[in-house]
Amino acid sequence: MPQPAAEIEAPPEPGLPGSSMGDDEAVAAGVLARLQAGAADLLAHLAVLSAGFVAMRLLGLQPALDQWPGFASFLALFSFLYLAFPLAFWGHTPGMAWFGLLARDVGDRPLAFGQTGLRVVGTWLTAALLGVPVLLALSGRSLVDRISGSETWQIVDRGDS
């Protein structure tokens, strides 16, 4: 009877617990770093939304309040793609990369696609609740981490240079 293939473990990534690379070290991401990364990602969302409004004006269209479902759908699709794909492939969004944050599975594996989807839903939920769930990050894991079964690390350079 055929046996399933043995799971091949990838070597740990630089800077994560249990790995070593130069002077980099991973620590649990703090609230300030999470807020800064979230603000950077929010700025990207606002820039895309603004570009949509500018494009409408350049096309001679007048944005109206009754067009909000189209804008909301566009922004939701952009948001999902902007947040989910970088998380799935690189373990961070552009804002997280800017502030040295990395999301990993609690077993120190890369995130699965399901986990990235749950992180996006958790991000939207946090935004809908006006950021209050960010306070959970004071305990080391945010609402997004808890929903998706992941952890967020901050890569810190401990070098003397």
Phi and psi in degrees as GROMACS dihedral restraints (atoms count N, CA, C in turn):
[ dihedral_restraints ]
;  ai    aj    ak    al  type     phi  dphi    fc
    3     4     5     6     1   -64.3    20    10
    4     5     6     7     1   141.6    20    10
    6     7     8     9     1  -103.4    20    10
    7     8     9    10     1   146.8    20    10
    9    10    11    12     1   -65.5    20    10
   10    11    12    13     1   148.8    20    10
   12    13    14    15     1   -64.1    20    10
   13    14    15    16     1   143.9    20    10
   15    16    17    18     1   -68.1    20    10
   16    17    18    19     1   141.4    20    10
   18    19    20    21     1   -73.0    20    10
   19    20    21    22     1   128.2    20    10
   21    22    23    24     1   -93.6    20    10
   22    23    24    25     1   124.7    20    10
   24    25    26    27     1   -90.2    20    10
   25    26    27    28     1   129.6    20    10
   27    28    29    30     1   -77.3    20    10
   28    29    30    31     1   150.7    20    10
   30    31    32    33     1   -64.6    20    10
   31    32    33    34     1   151.4    20    10
   33    34    35    36     1   -61.0    20    10
   34    35    36    37     1   148.4    20    10
   36    37    38    39     1   -78.4    20    10
   37    38    39    40     1   154.0    20    10
   39    40    41    42     1   -57.3    20    10
   40    41    42    43     1   137.1    20    10
   42    43    44    45     1    84.9    20    10
   43    44    45    46     1    -6.9    20    10
   45    46    47    48     1   -88.1    20    10
   46    47    48    49     1   158.3    20    10
   48    49    50    51     1   -54.8    20    10
   49    50    51    52     1   135.5    20    10
   51    52    53    54     1    88.5    20    10
   52    53    54    55     1     2.3    20    10
   54    55    56    57     1  -128.6    20    10
   55    56    57    58     1   165.2    20    10
   57    58    59    60     1  -143.0    20    10
   58    59    60    61     1   136.7    20    10
   60    61    62    63     1  -154.1    20    10
   61    62    63    64     1   106.8    20    10
   63    64    65    66     1    58.9    20    10
   64    65    66    67     1  -132.7    20    10
   66    67    68    69     1  -105.2    20    10
   67    68    69    70     1    11.3    20    10
   69    70    71    72     1   -79.2    20    10
   70    71    72    73     1   145.8    20    10
   72    73    74    75     1  -142.2    20    10
   73    74    75    76     1   146.8    20    10
   75    76    77    78     1  -106.2    20    10
   76    77    78    79     1   132.0    20    10
   78    79    80    81     1  -127.7    20    10
   79    80    81    82     1   158.3    20    10
   81    82    83    84     1   -58.4    20    10
   82    83    84    85     1   132.9    20    10
   84    85    86    87     1   -65.7    20    10
   85    86    87    88     1   133.3    20    10
   87    88    89    90     1   -85.2    20    10
   88    89    90    91     1   170.9    20    10
   90    91    92    93     1   -64.2    20    10
   91    92    93    94     1   -42.9    20    10
   93    94    95    96     1   -61.6    20    10
   94    95    96    97     1   -46.4    20    10
   96    97    98    99     1   -62.8    20    10
   97    98    99   100     1   -39.1    20    10
   99   100   101   102     1   -64.6    20    10
  100   101   102   103     1   -43.1    20    10
  102   103   104   105     1   -64.9    20    10
  103   104   105   106     1   -41.1    20    10
  105   106   107   108     1   -63.8    20    10
  106   107   108   109     1   -44.2    20    10
  108   109   110   111     1   -64.3    20    10
  109   110   111   112     1   -41.6    20    10
  111   112   113   114     1   -63.5    20    10
  112   113   114   115     1   -39.6    20    10
  114   115   116   117     1   -65.0    20    10
  115   116   117   118     1   -39.9    20    10
  117   118   119   120     1   -63.4    20    10
  118   119   120   121     1   -43.0    20    10
  120   121   122   123     1   -66.8    20    10
  121   122   123   124     1   -37.0    20    10
  123   124   125   126     1   -63.3    20    10
  124   125   126   127     1   -40.0    20    10
  126   127   128   129     1   -60.8    20    10
  127   128   129   130     1   -38.7    20    10
  129   130   131   132     1   -63.4    20    10
  130   131   132   133     1   -41.7    20    10
  132   133   134   135     1   -62.6    20    10
  133   134   135   136     1   -44.4    20    10
  135   136   137   138     1   -65.3    20    10
  136   137   138   139     1   -36.2    20    10
  138   139   140   141     1   -64.3    20    10
  139   140   141   142     1   -42.0    20    10
  141   142   143   144     1   -66.8    20    10
  142   143   144   145     1   -42.4    20    10
  144   145   146   147     1   -63.0    20    10
  145   146   147   148     1   -42.3    20    10
  147   148   149   150     1   -63.5    20    10
  148   149   150   151     1   -41.0    20    10
  150   151   152   153     1   -62.1    20    10
  151   152   153   154     1   -35.4    20    10
  153   154   155   156     1   -63.8    20    10
  154   155   156   157     1   -42.6    20    10
  156   157   158   159     1   -65.7    20    10
  157   158   159   160     1   -42.6    20    10
  159   160   161   162     1   -63.1    20    10
  160   161   162   163     1   -42.8    20    10
  162   163   164   165     1   -60.7    20    10
  163   164   165   166     1   -40.6    20    10
  165   166   167   168     1   -61.1    20    10
  166   167   168   169     1   -43.7    20    10
  168   169   170   171     1   -65.7    20    10
  169   170   171   172     1   -40.0    20    10
  171   172   173   174     1   -66.2    20    10
  172   173   174   175     1   -27.3    20    10
  174   175   176   177     1   -83.9    20    10
  175   176   177   178     1     0.4    20    10
  177   178   179   180     1    83.2    20    10
  178   179   180   181     1    13.0    20    10
  180   181   182   183     1   -93.2    20    10
  181   182   183   184     1   146.9    20    10
  183   184   185   186     1  -104.0    20    10
  184   185   186   187     1   112.3    20    10
  186   187   188   189     1   -60.1    20    10
  187   188   189   190     1   133.7    20    10
  189   190   191   192     1  -129.6    20    10
  190   191   192   193     1   159.0    20    10
  192   193   194   195     1   -63.1    20    10
  193   194   195   196     1   -30.9    20    10
  195   196   197   198     1   -73.9    20    10
  196   197   198   199     1    -3.1    20    10
  198   199   200   201     1   -94.9    20    10
  199   200   201   202     1     7.5    20    10
  201   202   203   204     1   -60.2    20    10
  202   203   204   205     1   -33.4    20    10
  204   205   206   207     1   -61.4    20    10
  205   206   207   208     1   -37.3    20    10
  207   208   209   210     1   -65.6    20    10
  208   209   210   211     1   -45.0    20    10
  210   211   212   213     1   -64.5    20    10
  211   212   213   214     1   -41.4    20    10
  213   214   215   216     1   -64.2    20    10
  214   215   216   217     1   -41.6    20    10
  216   217   218   219     1   -64.7    20    10
  217   218   219   220     1   -44.4    20    10
  219   220   221   222     1   -60.6    20    10
  220   221   222   223     1   -46.3    20    10
  222   223   224   225     1   -67.6    20    10
  223   224   225   226     1   -37.4    20    10
  225   226   227   228     1   -65.1    20    10
  226   227   228   229     1   -42.6    20    10
  228   229   230   231     1   -65.6    20    10
  229   230   231   232     1   -46.7    20    10
  231   232   233   234     1   -58.9    20    10
  232   233   234   235     1   -45.6    20    10
  234   235   236   237     1   -59.8    20    10
  235   236   237   238     1   -45.2    20    10
  237   238   239   240     1   -61.8    20    10
  238   239   240   241     1   -47.3    20    10
  240   241   242   243     1   -65.7    20    10
  241   242   243   244     1   -41.8    20    10
  243   244   245   246     1   -63.7    20    10
  244   245   246   247     1   -38.8    20    10
  246   247   248   249     1   -87.5    20    10
  247   248   249   250     1   -43.3    20    10
  249   250   251   252     1   -75.5    20    10
  250   251   252   253     1   -46.5    20    10
  252   253   254   255     1   -66.1    20    10
  253   254   255   256     1   -47.5    20    10
  255   256   257   258     1   -61.6    20    10
  256   257   258   259     1   -37.1    20    10
  258   259   260   261     1   -63.8    20    10
  259   260   261   262     1   -42.2    20    10
  261   262   263   264     1   -68.0    20    10
  262   263   264   265     1   -38.9    20    10
  264   265   266   267     1   -92.7    20    10
  265   266   267   268     1   -35.2    20    10
  267   268   269   270     1  -119.9    20    10
  268   269   270   271     1    -9.9    20    10
  270   271   272   273     1    84.3    20    10
  271   272   273   274     1     9.4    20    10
  273   274   275   276     1  -159.0    20    10
  274   275   276   277     1   154.4    20    10
  276   277   278   279     1   -84.6    20    10
  277   278   279   280     1   169.8    20    10
  279   280   281   282     1   -56.9    20    10
  280   281   282   283     1   -39.5    20    10
  282   283   284   285     1   -65.0    20    10
  283   284   285   286     1   -40.8    20    10
  285   286   287   288     1   -64.4    20    10
  286   287   288   289     1   -40.1    20    10
  288   289   290   291     1   -63.7    20    10
  289   290   291   292     1   -39.6    20    10
  291   292   293   294     1   -60.7    20    10
  292   293   294   295     1   -35.6    20    10
  294   295   296   297     1  -104.6    20    10
  295   296   297   298     1    15.5    20    10
  297   298   299   300     1    71.5    20    10
  298   299   300   301     1    30.6    20    10
  300   301   302   303     1   -99.3    20    10
  301   302   303   304     1   148.4    20    10
  303   304   305   306     1  -140.9    20    10
  304   305   306   307     1   129.4    20    10
  306   307   308   309     1   -99.7    20    10
  307   308   309   310     1   132.8    20    10
  309   310   311   312     1  -137.1    20    10
  310   311   312   313     1   157.8    20    10
  312   313   314   315     1   -62.9    20    10
  313   314   315   316     1   153.1    20    10
  315   316   317   318     1   -61.5    20    10
  316   317   318   319     1   -20.8    20    10
  318   319   320   321     1   -87.2    20    10
  319   320   321   322     1    14.7    20    10
  321   322   323   324     1    61.8    20    10
  322   323   324   325     1    36.0    20    10
  324   325   326   327     1  -110.6    20    10
  325   326   327   328     1   160.9    20    10
  327   328   329   330     1   -60.0    20    10
  328   329   330   331     1   154.6    20    10
  330   331   332   333     1   -67.4    20    10
  331   332   333   334     1   142.1    20    10
  333   334   335   336     1   -83.2    20    10
  334   335   336   337     1   162.3    20    10
  336   337   338   339     1   -61.0    20    10
  337   338   339   340     1   -36.9    20    10
  339   340   341   342     1   -61.8    20    10
  340   341   342   343     1   -39.3    20    10
  342   343   344   345     1   -67.1    20    10
  343   344   345   346     1   -38.0    20    10
  345   346   347   348     1   -65.9    20    10
  346   347   348   349     1   -39.1    20    10
  348   349   350   351     1   -61.4    20    10
  349   350   351   352     1   -41.8    20    10
  351   352   353   354     1   -66.5    20    10
  352   353   354   355     1   -34.6    20    10
  354   355   356   357     1   -65.4    20    10
  355   356   357   358     1   -39.3    20    10
  357   358   359   360     1   -64.1    20    10
  358   359   360   361     1   -45.9    20    10
  360   361   362   363     1   -60.3    20    10
  361   362   363   364     1   -42.3    20    10
  363   364   365   366     1   -63.5    20    10
  364   365   366   367     1   -36.7    20    10
  366   367   368   369     1   -65.1    20    10
  367   368   369   370     1   -44.6    20    10
  369   370   371   372     1   -63.4    20    10
  370   371   372   373     1   -40.4    20    10
  372   373   374   375     1   -63.5    20    10
  373   374   375   376     1   -42.5    20    10
  375   376   377   378     1   -61.5    20    10
  376   377   378   379     1   -42.7    20    10
  378   379   380   381     1   -64.7    20    10
  379   380   381   382     1   -41.8    20    10
  381   382   383   384     1   -64.1    20    10
  382   383   384   385     1   -30.9    20    10
  384   385   386   387     1   -93.5    20    10
  385   386   387   388     1    20.3    20    10
  387   388   389   390     1    57.6    20    10
  388   389   390   391     1    33.6    20    10
  390   391   392   393     1    81.3    20    10
  391   392   393   394     1    -1.6    20    10
  393   394   395   396     1   -57.0    20    10
  394   395   396   397     1   -39.2    20    10
  396   397   398   399     1   -62.0    20    10
  397   398   399   400     1   -13.9    20    10
  399   400   401   402     1   -60.1    20    10
  400   401   402   403     1   -26.1    20    10
  402   403   404   405     1   -60.2    20    10
  403   404   405   406     1   -25.2    20    10
  405   406   407   408     1   -61.8    20    10
  406   407   408   409     1   -25.2    20    10
  408   409   410   411     1   -65.5    20    10
  409   410   411   412     1   -16.3    20    10
  411   412   413   414     1   -61.3    20    10
  412   413   414   415     1   -25.2    20    10
  414   415   416   417     1   -87.6    20    10
  415   416   417   418     1     0.4    20    10
  417   418   419   420     1   106.9    20    10
  418   419   420   421     1   -23.5    20    10
  420   421   422   423     1  -132.6    20    10
  421   422   423   424     1   129.4    20    10
  423   424   425   426     1   -82.5    20    10
  424   425   426   427     1   176.4    20    10
  426   427   428   429     1   -58.4    20    10
  427   428   429   430     1   -42.3    20    10
  429   430   431   432     1   -60.1    20    10
  430   431   432   433     1   -44.1    20    10
  432   433   434   435     1   -61.7    20    10
  433   434   435   436     1   -44.3    20    10
  435   436   437   438     1   -67.5    20    10
  436   437   438   439     1   -42.1    20    10
  438   439   440   441     1   -63.7    20    10
  439   440   441   442     1   -40.7    20    10
  441   442   443   444     1   -94.0    20    10
  442   443   444   445     1    -5.1    20    10
  444   445   446   447     1    68.0    20    10
  445   446   447   448     1    40.1    20    10
  447   448   449   450     1  -129.9    20    10
  448   449   450   451     1   175.6    20    10
  450   451   452   453     1  -132.6    20    10
  451   452   453   454     1   150.2    20    10
  453   454   455   456     1  -114.6    20    10
  454   455   456   457     1   125.5    20    10
  456   457   458   459     1  -112.4    20    10
  457   458   459   460     1   151.9    20    10
  459   460   461   462     1  -112.1    20    10
  460   461   462   463     1   125.0    20    10
  462   463   464   465     1   -85.3    20    10
  463   464   465   466     1   119.8    20    10
  465   466   467   468     1  -115.2    20    10
  466   467   468   469     1   130.0    20    10
  468   469   470   471     1   -83.5    20    10
  469   470   471   472     1   115.8    20    10
  471   472   473   474     1   -98.3    20    10
  472   473   474   475     1    13.2    20    10
  474   475   476   477     1   -74.6    20    10
  475   476   477   478     1   163.8    20    10
  477   478   479   480     1   -90.0    20    10
  478   479   480   481     1    -4.3    20    10
